[in-house]
Amino acid sequence: MPSANVDPHLFRRPLPLITIALAAGILLAGTFGAHETYLVLVLLLITLSSAVVAVATKRPRWTLVTLILLAATLGYLRFRAQDAVTPNDVSRLAPADVQLTGMVDSEVQEMYAGTGARTTRARFTLRVKNAMTKADEQILEGVAGCVEVSLPVLVSRQGGRGEPPRYGDELWVEGHLELPAAPRNPGGFDERTTLATHGIYSRLTVALPETWSILKTSGSDSGVLKPIYALKELVLSHGRRALSRERAGVLNAILLGSKSEISPADRAAFERTGTVHLLATAGLHTGLVVAMLLYLLPFAGISRRGVVLLTLIFLAIFTTMAGDRPAVMRAAIMASVYLVGMLLEREPDISNAIALAGLGLLLANPFNLFDFGFQISFATVITLSLAMKLTLPLHQRETSRSGRHTGAANAYHVAANYLTTCLFVTVVAQIGSMPLIIYYFNLFTPVGLLANLLIVPTVAPLMALGFAAPVIGAISLAPFLSLPLDWLLNIVTEYILAVVRWCSGPQFEVTSIGSPPVWLLIAYYTALWSWLGWRRVRSKGRGRASMRSGGHGFGGL
């Protein structure tokens, strides 16, 4: 431990440095592979030497260096442990035709089925209990691990096989087991790494509806996730009943990231306009849910502490419903840090909140570092946090202005403040995410800024209506009370579809370009974040000087 004369500013924000070091160790392990075992020995030796120097000199800087080196070593070892496939993992049987028995261990996603299609496909994770290869026809006990299953489901809901499996069901499946494909092009989609992020190293394709069956349906003992998935199904099914198929697909994707009901044409339109991020529940959606709960729950007469606790509970439920994607988990951890800070009556530090989210996700699964959703999510939120602090005084001034008005004037200022915030978030998010989007998807969409500016302000009311309508329809004695909300949902979703289709038209060009080199991405984000950080420090300096001279402290804006 450092001595009493330790500079407190040195250890005020060590977490970002530790998280960066952890990521560096993971990157080192992923780059050099498992055979370079001497690297970990070198890291351990350097870390031990640094620890000896820190103890001998009792200097806080050496303590911090030791912590950073220890984090890098931990990242290296954590990746190596996660990357090791156990000897009894089901993926060891691939490639082969197999029969598996296991339990559905994830949400079941149904793919889009066109008009007149006989079957659709369902995709989920199966936790294997035992296996049998068709070649040997012997049951192999002790086989374990998870496999991604894709199987056909009859579109007709009549008959025993009409319904897809659900979370907690025990299944028998027969199909072809294979290893995930490696990326075909540099920077292309890496299915192998994406599945490994979830501890899955093989995939099973079932060809016919007759070659799978439900051995046991999920009961009350199938886990705490069953009621949460039931709630999710309530929300999704209400959209299917209340809206047309096209609008329901958009609504359910924005609410909970369920994209199986969006037609390929509409999905391509979202991709061409740079608005596809709205269909994958992430930080924007999570932040809106938290903000709406903090705003609405006090109207029910709940105390401030009760509001925060209920928001934490609802946040956990929403996160589970939306899935365990890195972007969702990052936003959930950061929101939880913010809410816990409110409970403890302490203002949370955004840098530590981002670092804590990254640290937790990387320790839980180091493969997250190589997930494009993880990278885009953190690049966007870091850019937003640095830029947001520059405009925070201006935002507080506009909020105080709106509070001095009443009636229509106050409503005008609140609406203007909301639209200004949406404009700012949209522009900065595009700046923070566009290089990575170009790198992974090879698309440059100039119209994306316009499309996002027109759509992002409607996401909050859409989510409020989308969750309120099924709840009112389910708990009220008169389900028709949700009809006005359904009418509004139809208007908003039709508006979003109209904007996306218009912006994806031939009048707006979408450029296909090659992936930029990695060094250029590093240079871009280094320059961007350095400039924003410099502007922030300069703004603080001018603010303090302005306060000393009697000003308001906005000179740096």
C-alpha positions as CSV (number, residue, x, y, z in Angstrom):
1,M,0.0,0.0,0.0
2,P,1.2,3.5,-0.7
3,S,2.5,5.7,2.2
4,A,0.6,8.5,3.8
5,N,2.2,11.1,1.5
6,V,0.7,9.5,-1.6
7,D,-0.7,12.0,-4.1
8,P,-4.5,11.3,-4.1
9,H,-4.8,12.5,-7.7
10,L,-2.6,9.7,-8.9
11,F,-5.1,7.0,-7.7
12,R,-8.3,8.9,-8.4
13,R,-8.9,7.3,-11.8
14,P,-6.7,4.2,-12.0
15,L,-9.5,2.1,-13.3
16,P,-9.3,3.3,-16.9
17,L,-5.6,2.5,-17.1
18,I,-6.2,-0.9,-15.6
19,T,-8.9,-1.7,-18.0
20,I,-6.8,-0.6,-21.0
21,A,-3.9,-2.8,-19.7
22,L,-6.3,-5.8,-19.4
23,A,-7.4,-5.2,-23.0
24,A,-3.8,-5.0,-24.1
25,G,-3.0,-8.3,-22.4
26,I,-6.0,-9.9,-24.2
27,L,-5.0,-8.4,-27.5
28,L,-1.5,-9.8,-27.0
29,A,-2.8,-13.3,-26.3
30,G,-5.1,-13.2,-29.3
31,T,-2.4,-11.9,-31.6
32,F,0.4,-14.3,-30.8
33,G,-1.6,-17.5,-30.0
34,A,-1.3,-20.2,-27.4
35,H,2.2,-21.4,-28.4
36,E,3.9,-18.2,-27.4
37,T,4.0,-19.3,-23.7
38,Y,7.2,-17.4,-23.1
39,L,5.3,-14.1,-23.3
40,V,3.3,-14.8,-20.1
41,L,6.6,-15.7,-18.4
42,V,8.1,-12.3,-19.5
43,L,5.0,-10.5,-18.2
44,L,5.1,-12.2,-14.9
45,L,8.8,-11.5,-14.5
46,I,8.3,-7.8,-15.3
47,T,5.3,-7.6,-13.0
48,L,7.2,-9.2,-10.1
49,S,10.2,-6.9,-10.6
50,S,7.9,-3.8,-10.6
51,A,6.2,-5.1,-7.4
52,V,9.6,-5.5,-5.7
53,V,10.5,-1.9,-6.7
54,A,7.2,-0.6,-5.4
55,V,7.6,-2.3,-2.0
56,A,11.2,-1.2,-1.7
57,T,10.7,2.5,-2.7
58,K,7.1,2.9,-1.5
59,R,6.4,5.2,-4.4
60,P,2.8,5.3,-5.6
61,R,3.8,5.5,-9.2
62,W,5.5,2.1,-9.0
63,T,2.4,0.8,-7.3
64,L,0.3,2.0,-10.2
65,V,2.8,0.5,-12.7
66,T,2.6,-2.8,-10.9
67,L,-1.2,-2.8,-11.0
68,I,-1.1,-2.0,-14.8
69,L,1.3,-4.9,-15.5
70,L,-0.7,-7.2,-13.3
71,A,-3.9,-6.3,-15.3
72,A,-2.1,-7.0,-18.6
73,T,-0.9,-10.4,-17.3
74,L,-4.4,-11.2,-16.1
75,G,-5.8,-10.3,-19.5
76,Y,-3.3,-12.6,-21.2
77,L,-4.1,-15.5,-18.9
78,R,-7.9,-14.9,-19.0
79,F,-7.9,-15.1,-22.8
80,R,-5.9,-18.3,-22.8
81,A,-8.3,-19.9,-20.3
82,Q,-11.3,-18.9,-22.3
83,D,-9.8,-19.9,-25.6
84,A,-9.1,-23.5,-24.4
85,V,-11.9,-25.9,-25.5
86,T,-12.5,-28.6,-22.9
87,P,-11.7,-32.2,-24.0
88,N,-15.4,-33.2,-23.6
89,D,-16.8,-30.2,-25.5
90,V,-19.4,-31.2,-28.2
91,S,-17.3,-29.4,-30.8
92,R,-14.7,-32.2,-30.6
93,L,-17.2,-34.4,-32.6
94,A,-17.3,-32.0,-35.6
95,P,-17.7,-32.4,-38.4
96,A,-20.2,-35.3,-38.1
97,D,-23.9,-36.2,-38.4
98,V,-25.0,-36.4,-34.8
99,Q,-28.0,-36.7,-32.5
100,L,-28.0,-34.5,-29.4
101,T,-30.1,-34.2,-26.3
102,G,-30.0,-31.0,-24.3
103,M,-31.8,-28.0,-22.9
104,V,-32.6,-24.8,-24.6
105,D,-30.3,-22.3,-22.9
106,S,-31.1,-19.0,-24.6
107,E,-33.9,-17.0,-26.2
108,V,-35.2,-18.6,-29.3
109,Q,-35.0,-16.4,-32.4
110,E,-37.2,-17.1,-35.4
111,M,-36.0,-16.0,-38.8
112,Y,-38.0,-14.0,-41.3
113,A,-40.4,-16.2,-43.4
114,G,-41.6,-14.8,-46.6
115,T,-45.2,-15.0,-47.8
116,G,-46.2,-18.6,-48.6
117,A,-43.2,-20.2,-46.9
118,R,-43.9,-23.6,-45.4
119,T,-41.3,-23.3,-42.7
120,T,-39.2,-20.7,-40.9
121,R,-36.0,-21.3,-39.0
122,A,-35.4,-21.0,-35.3
123,R,-32.0,-20.3,-33.8
124,F,-30.9,-20.8,-30.2
125,T,-28.2,-22.2,-27.9
126,L,-28.5,-25.8,-26.8
127,R,-26.7,-26.9,-23.6
128,V,-25.8,-30.5,-24.5
129,K,-26.4,-33.4,-22.1
130,N,-25.4,-36.4,-24.3
131,A,-24.6,-37.1,-27.9
132,M,-24.6,-39.9,-30.4
133,T,-22.8,-40.0,-33.7
134,K,-24.7,-41.7,-36.6
135,A,-21.6,-43.5,-37.7
136,D,-21.1,-45.3,-34.3
137,E,-24.7,-45.3,-33.1
138,Q,-23.5,-45.2,-29.5
139,I,-24.6,-42.7,-26.9
140,L,-21.6,-40.7,-25.7
141,E,-22.0,-39.9,-22.0
142,G,-20.1,-37.0,-20.6
143,V,-20.3,-34.8,-23.7
144,A,-21.0,-31.2,-22.6
145,G,-20.7,-27.6,-23.8
146,C,-23.1,-25.5,-25.9
147,V,-23.9,-25.6,-29.5
148,E,-25.8,-23.1,-31.7
149,V,-28.7,-24.9,-33.3
150,S,-30.7,-23.9,-36.4
151,L,-33.8,-25.9,-37.0
152,P,-36.9,-25.6,-39.2
153,V,-40.3,-24.9,-37.7
154,L,-43.6,-25.2,-39.6
155,V,-45.2,-21.9,-40.2
156,S,-48.6,-23.3,-39.5
157,R,-49.4,-23.1,-35.8
158,Q,-51.7,-26.1,-36.0
159,G,-50.4,-29.4,-34.8
160,G,-47.8,-30.5,-32.3
161,R,-44.8,-29.3,-34.2
162,G,-46.1,-25.9,-35.1
163,E,-44.6,-24.1,-32.1
164,P,-40.8,-23.5,-31.8
165,P,-39.0,-24.6,-28.7
166,R,-38.8,-22.3,-25.7
167,Y,-36.2,-21.5,-23.1
168,G,-35.9,-24.4,-20.7
169,D,-37.3,-27.1,-23.1
170,E,-35.4,-30.4,-23.3
171,L,-34.9,-31.3,-26.9
172,W,-33.8,-34.2,-29.1
173,V,-32.2,-33.0,-32.4
174,E,-30.6,-34.6,-35.3
175,G,-28.4,-32.8,-37.8
176,H,-25.0,-31.9,-39.1
177,L,-22.4,-30.7,-36.6
178,E,-19.7,-28.4,-37.9
179,L,-17.2,-25.8,-36.8
180,P,-18.0,-22.1,-37.4
181,A,-16.6,-20.6,-40.5
182,A,-13.6,-18.3,-40.4
183,P,-13.9,-14.9,-42.1
184,R,-13.6,-15.1,-45.9
185,N,-12.2,-11.6,-46.3
186,P,-9.9,-9.5,-44.0
187,G,-12.1,-7.5,-41.6
188,G,-15.2,-9.6,-42.6
189,F,-17.7,-11.1,-40.2
190,D,-15.9,-13.6,-38.0
191,E,-18.6,-16.2,-37.0
192,R,-16.0,-18.3,-35.0
193,T,-15.1,-15.4,-32.7
194,T,-18.7,-14.2,-32.4
195,L,-19.8,-17.7,-31.2
196,A,-16.8,-18.1,-29.0
197,T,-17.8,-14.9,-27.2
198,H,-20.7,-16.9,-25.8
199,G,-18.7,-20.1,-25.1
200,I,-19.9,-21.8,-28.3
201,Y,-17.5,-23.6,-30.6
202,S,-19.8,-25.5,-33.0
203,R,-23.1,-25.2,-34.8
204,L,-25.7,-27.8,-35.6
205,T,-28.0,-27.5,-38.7
206,V,-31.2,-29.5,-38.6
207,A,-32.6,-30.2,-42.1
208,L,-36.2,-31.3,-41.6
209,P,-39.0,-30.6,-39.1
210,E,-39.3,-34.3,-38.4
211,T,-35.7,-34.6,-37.1
212,W,-36.2,-32.7,-33.9
213,S,-38.7,-33.0,-31.0
214,I,-39.4,-31.6,-27.6
215,L,-38.8,-34.3,-24.9
216,K,-39.9,-32.1,-22.0
217,T,-41.4,-28.7,-21.9
218,S,-40.0,-26.1,-19.5
219,G,-41.7,-26.2,-16.1
220,S,-41.7,-23.9,-13.1
221,D,-38.2,-25.3,-12.3
222,S,-36.6,-24.1,-15.6
223,G,-35.1,-21.1,-14.0
224,V,-35.8,-17.5,-13.1
225,L,-35.4,-16.5,-16.8
226,K,-38.6,-18.1,-17.8
227,P,-41.0,-15.4,-16.5
228,I,-38.7,-12.7,-18.1
229,Y,-38.9,-14.4,-21.5
230,A,-42.7,-14.8,-21.0
231,L,-42.9,-11.0,-20.4
232,K,-40.8,-10.5,-23.6
233,E,-43.2,-12.7,-25.5
234,L,-46.1,-10.6,-24.2
235,V,-44.5,-7.4,-25.5
236,L,-43.6,-8.9,-28.9
237,S,-47.0,-10.7,-29.4
238,H,-48.9,-7.5,-28.7
239,G,-47.0,-5.7,-31.5
240,R,-47.9,-8.6,-33.9
241,R,-51.6,-8.3,-33.1
242,A,-51.9,-4.5,-33.0
243,L,-49.8,-3.6,-36.1
244,S,-49.2,-4.8,-39.6
245,R,-46.4,-7.3,-40.1
246,E,-44.0,-4.7,-41.5
247,R,-44.6,-2.2,-38.7
248,A,-44.6,-4.9,-36.0
249,G,-41.2,-6.1,-37.2
250,V,-39.8,-2.5,-36.8
251,L,-41.4,-2.0,-33.4
252,N,-40.2,-5.3,-31.9
253,A,-36.7,-4.8,-33.3
254,I,-36.4,-1.3,-31.7
255,L,-38.0,-2.4,-28.4
256,L,-36.0,-5.6,-27.8
257,G,-33.7,-6.2,-30.7
258,S,-35.9,-8.9,-32.2
259,K,-35.1,-8.6,-35.9
260,S,-36.6,-11.9,-37.1
261,E,-39.8,-10.3,-38.5
262,I,-38.2,-7.6,-40.6
263,S,-38.2,-8.3,-44.3
264,P,-34.8,-8.4,-46.0
265,A,-35.7,-5.4,-48.1
266,D,-36.5,-3.2,-45.0
267,R,-33.4,-4.5,-43.2
268,A,-31.3,-3.5,-46.2
269,A,-32.9,-0.1,-46.1
270,F,-31.9,0.4,-42.5
271,E,-28.4,-0.7,-43.4
272,R,-28.1,1.7,-46.4
273,T,-29.3,4.7,-44.2
274,G,-27.0,4.0,-41.3
275,T,-29.9,3.5,-38.9
276,V,-29.5,-0.3,-38.4
277,H,-28.2,0.4,-34.9
278,L,-31.8,1.3,-33.9
279,L,-32.8,-2.3,-34.6
280,A,-30.2,-3.7,-32.1
281,T,-31.0,-2.7,-28.5
282,A,-28.0,-0.9,-27.1
283,G,-26.9,2.1,-25.1
284,L,-29.5,4.5,-26.6
285,H,-32.4,2.2,-25.8
286,T,-31.1,1.4,-22.3
287,G,-30.5,5.0,-21.5
288,L,-34.0,5.9,-22.6
289,V,-35.6,3.2,-20.5
290,V,-33.7,4.4,-17.4
291,A,-34.6,8.1,-18.1
292,M,-38.3,7.3,-18.6
293,L,-38.5,5.3,-15.4
294,L,-36.7,8.0,-13.4
295,Y,-39.1,10.6,-14.8
296,L,-42.4,8.6,-14.6
297,L,-42.1,6.6,-11.4
298,P,-42.2,9.7,-9.0
299,F,-45.7,10.5,-10.4
300,A,-46.9,7.3,-8.6
301,G,-45.9,8.7,-5.2
302,I,-42.8,6.6,-4.8
303,S,-40.0,7.9,-2.8
304,R,-36.7,8.8,-4.4
305,R,-34.9,5.8,-3.0
306,G,-37.8,3.5,-4.1
307,V,-37.7,5.0,-7.6
308,V,-34.0,4.2,-7.9
309,L,-34.4,0.7,-6.6
310,L,-37.3,-0.1,-8.9
311,T,-35.3,1.4,-11.8
312,L,-32.5,-1.0,-11.0
313,I,-34.9,-4.0,-11.0
314,F,-36.6,-3.0,-14.2
315,L,-33.1,-2.4,-15.8
316,A,-32.1,-5.9,-15.0
317,I,-35.3,-7.3,-16.5
318,F,-35.0,-5.2,-19.6
319,T,-31.3,-6.2,-20.1
320,T,-32.3,-9.9,-19.9
321,M,-35.1,-9.4,-22.3
322,A,-32.8,-7.5,-24.8
323,G,-30.1,-10.2,-24.7
324,D,-26.5,-10.3,-23.5
325,R,-24.9,-8.5,-26.3
326,P,-21.8,-6.4,-25.2
327,A,-23.5,-3.1,-26.1
328,V,-26.5,-3.9,-23.9
329,M,-24.3,-5.1,-21.0
330,R,-22.1,-2.1,-21.3
331,A,-25.0,0.3,-21.1
332,A,-26.6,-1.7,-18.2
333,I,-23.4,-1.6,-16.1
334,M,-22.9,2.1,-16.7
335,A,-26.6,2.8,-15.8
336,S,-26.3,0.7,-12.7
337,V,-23.2,2.6,-11.6
338,Y,-25.1,5.8,-12.1
339,L,-28.2,4.5,-10.1
340,V,-26.1,3.2,-7.3
341,G,-24.4,6.6,-7.1
342,M,-27.8,8.1,-6.7
343,L,-28.6,5.7,-3.9
344,L,-25.3,6.6,-2.1
345,E,-25.9,10.3,-2.9
346,R,-22.6,10.5,-4.8
347,E,-22.1,11.8,-8.3
348,P,-20.7,8.9,-10.4
349,D,-17.5,9.4,-12.4
350,I,-18.2,8.7,-16.1
351,S,-14.7,7.6,-16.8
352,N,-14.7,5.1,-14.0
353,A,-18.2,3.9,-15.1
354,I,-17.0,3.2,-18.7
355,A,-13.9,1.5,-17.4
356,L,-15.8,-0.6,-14.9
357,A,-18.2,-1.7,-17.7
358,G,-15.2,-2.7,-19.9
359,L,-13.4,-4.4,-17.1
360,G,-16.5,-6.5,-16.2
361,L,-17.2,-7.5,-19.8
362,L,-13.6,-8.4,-20.6
363,L,-13.2,-10.4,-17.4
364,A,-16.5,-12.3,-18.0
365,N,-15.5,-13.0,-21.6
366,P,-12.3,-11.8,-23.1
367,F,-13.6,-12.6,-26.6
368,N,-15.8,-9.5,-26.2
369,L,-12.7,-7.4,-27.2
370,F,-12.9,-8.7,-30.7
371,D,-16.7,-8.3,-31.1
372,F,-17.5,-5.4,-33.4
373,G,-20.6,-4.6,-31.3
374,F,-18.3,-4.2,-28.3
375,Q,-15.9,-2.0,-30.2
376,I,-18.5,0.3,-31.8
377,S,-20.4,0.6,-28.5
378,F,-17.3,1.7,-26.5
379,A,-16.0,4.0,-29.2
380,T,-19.4,5.7,-29.3
381,V,-19.8,6.1,-25.6
382,I,-16.2,7.4,-25.0
383,T,-16.7,10.0,-27.7
384,L,-20.1,11.0,-26.3
385,S,-18.8,11.2,-22.7
386,L,-15.8,13.5,-23.8
387,A,-18.0,15.7,-25.9
388,M,-20.9,15.8,-23.5
389,K,-18.9,17.3,-20.7
390,L,-18.0,20.2,-23.0
391,T,-21.7,21.1,-23.4
392,L,-22.9,20.2,-19.9
393,P,-22.9,23.8,-18.7
394,L,-24.9,24.9,-21.7
395,H,-27.3,22.1,-21.1
396,Q,-27.8,23.1,-17.5
397,R,-28.4,26.7,-18.5
398,E,-31.1,25.7,-21.0
399,T,-32.7,23.4,-18.3
400,S,-32.8,26.2,-15.8
401,R,-34.4,28.5,-18.5
402,S,-37.1,26.0,-19.1
403,G,-37.8,25.7,-15.4
404,R,-38.6,29.5,-15.2
405,H,-41.5,29.1,-17.6
406,T,-44.9,27.6,-17.2
407,G,-47.6,26.2,-19.5
408,A,-47.0,26.3,-23.3
409,A,-43.7,28.3,-22.9
410,N,-42.3,25.6,-20.6
411,A,-43.4,22.8,-23.0
412,Y,-41.7,24.6,-25.8
413,H,-38.4,24.9,-24.0
414,V,-38.6,21.2,-22.9
415,A,-39.3,20.1,-26.4
416,A,-36.5,22.3,-27.8
417,N,-34.1,21.0,-25.2
418,Y,-35.0,17.4,-26.1
419,L,-34.6,17.9,-29.8
420,T,-31.3,19.7,-29.3
421,T,-30.0,16.8,-27.2
422,C,-31.1,14.3,-29.9
423,L,-29.3,16.4,-32.5
424,F,-26.1,16.5,-30.4
425,V,-26.1,12.8,-29.6
426,T,-26.8,11.8,-33.2
427,V,-24.0,13.9,-34.6
428,V,-21.4,12.8,-32.0
429,A,-22.4,9.2,-32.2
430,Q,-21.9,9.3,-35.9
431,I,-18.4,10.8,-35.4
432,G,-17.6,8.1,-32.9
433,S,-18.9,5.1,-34.8
434,M,-18.5,5.8,-38.5
435,P,-14.9,4.7,-38.9
436,L,-15.6,1.3,-37.3
437,I,-18.8,0.9,-39.4
438,I,-16.8,1.5,-42.5
439,Y,-14.2,-0.9,-41.4
440,Y,-16.6,-3.8,-40.7
441,F,-19.4,-3.2,-43.2
442,N,-17.5,-1.3,-46.0
443,L,-20.3,1.2,-46.3
444,F,-20.2,5.0,-46.2
445,T,-23.7,6.5,-45.9
446,P,-23.7,10.3,-46.1
447,V,-27.5,10.2,-45.8
448,G,-27.1,8.5,-42.4
449,L,-26.9,11.7,-40.5
450,L,-30.1,13.0,-42.0
451,A,-31.9,9.7,-41.4
452,N,-30.8,9.6,-37.8
453,L,-31.8,13.2,-37.2
454,L,-35.3,12.4,-38.4
455,I,-35.7,9.1,-36.6
456,V,-33.8,9.3,-33.3
457,P,-36.2,11.8,-31.6
458,T,-39.1,9.3,-32.2
459,V,-37.4,6.4,-30.4
460,A,-38.3,7.5,-26.9
461,P,-42.0,7.9,-27.5
462,L,-42.0,4.7,-29.5
463,M,-40.5,2.7,-26.6
464,A,-42.8,4.3,-24.1
465,L,-45.9,3.4,-26.2
466,G,-44.5,0.0,-27.1
467,F,-44.1,-1.1,-23.4
468,A,-47.1,0.6,-22.1
469,A,-49.6,-0.8,-24.6
470,P,-49.1,-4.5,-23.9
471,V,-49.0,-3.9,-20.1
472,I,-52.2,-2.0,-20.1
473,G,-53.8,-4.6,-22.4
474,A,-52.7,-7.4,-20.1
475,I,-53.6,-6.0,-16.7
476,S,-56.7,-4.1,-17.4
477,L,-60.2,-5.6,-17.4
478,A,-60.8,-3.9,-20.7
479,P,-58.0,-4.6,-23.2
480,F,-59.4,-2.1,-25.6
481,L,-58.0,0.6,-23.4
482,S,-54.7,0.1,-25.2
483,L,-56.3,0.9,-28.6
484,P,-55.3,4.6,-28.5
485,L,-51.7,3.7,-27.7
486,D,-51.8,1.2,-30.6
487,W,-53.1,3.9,-32.9
488,L,-50.1,6.1,-32.0
489,L,-47.8,3.1,-32.4
490,N,-49.0,2.7,-35.9
491,I,-48.3,6.3,-36.7
492,V,-44.8,6.4,-35.3
493,T,-43.7,3.1,-36.9
494,E,-45.1,4.1,-40.2
495,Y,-43.2,7.4,-40.0
496,I,-40.0,5.5,-39.3
497,L,-40.5,3.1,-42.2
498,A,-41.3,6.0,-44.5
499,V,-38.2,7.9,-43.6
500,V,-35.9,4.9,-43.9
501,R,-37.4,3.9,-47.3
502,W,-37.1,7.5,-48.6
503,C,-33.5,7.9,-47.4
504,S,-32.6,4.6,-49.0
505,G,-33.9,5.6,-52.4
506,P,-31.8,6.2,-55.5
507,Q,-31.7,9.9,-54.8
508,F,-29.2,9.2,-52.0
509,E,-26.0,7.5,-52.9
510,V,-24.4,4.9,-50.7
511,T,-20.7,4.3,-51.3
512,S,-19.0,0.9,-50.9
513,I,-15.4,1.3,-49.9
514,G,-12.7,-1.0,-48.6
515,S,-11.8,-1.4,-45.0
516,P,-9.3,1.2,-43.8
517,P,-6.0,0.0,-42.3
518,V,-6.0,-0.6,-38.5
519,W,-3.3,2.0,-38.0
520,L,-5.6,4.7,-39.5
521,L,-8.4,3.8,-37.1
522,I,-6.0,4.0,-34.2
523,A,-4.7,7.4,-35.4
524,Y,-8.3,8.7,-35.9
525,Y,-9.5,7.8,-32.4
526,T,-6.3,9.0,-30.8
527,A,-6.6,12.4,-32.5
528,L,-10.3,12.7,-31.8
529,W,-10.2,11.8,-28.1
530,S,-7.0,13.8,-27.5
531,W,-8.6,16.9,-29.1
532,L,-11.8,16.4,-27.1
533,G,-9.8,15.9,-23.9
534,W,-7.7,19.0,-24.6
535,R,-10.9,21.0,-25.2
536,R,-12.3,19.7,-22.0
537,V,-9.3,20.7,-19.9
538,R,-9.2,24.1,-21.6
539,S,-12.9,24.6,-21.0
540,K,-12.4,23.8,-17.3
541,G,-9.5,26.3,-17.1
542,R,-11.5,29.1,-18.7
543,G,-14.5,28.2,-16.5
544,R,-12.4,28.7,-13.4
545,A,-10.9,31.9,-14.7
546,S,-14.4,33.2,-15.6
547,M,-15.7,32.3,-12.1
548,R,-12.9,34.2,-10.5
549,S,-13.7,37.3,-12.6
550,G,-17.4,37.0,-11.9
551,G,-18.4,35.3,-15.1
552,H,-20.6,32.2,-15.7
553,G,-17.8,29.9,-16.9
554,F,-18.9,29.2,-20.4
555,G,-16.0,30.8,-22.2
556,G,-14.6,27.4,-23.4
557,L,-17.7,26.5,-25.3
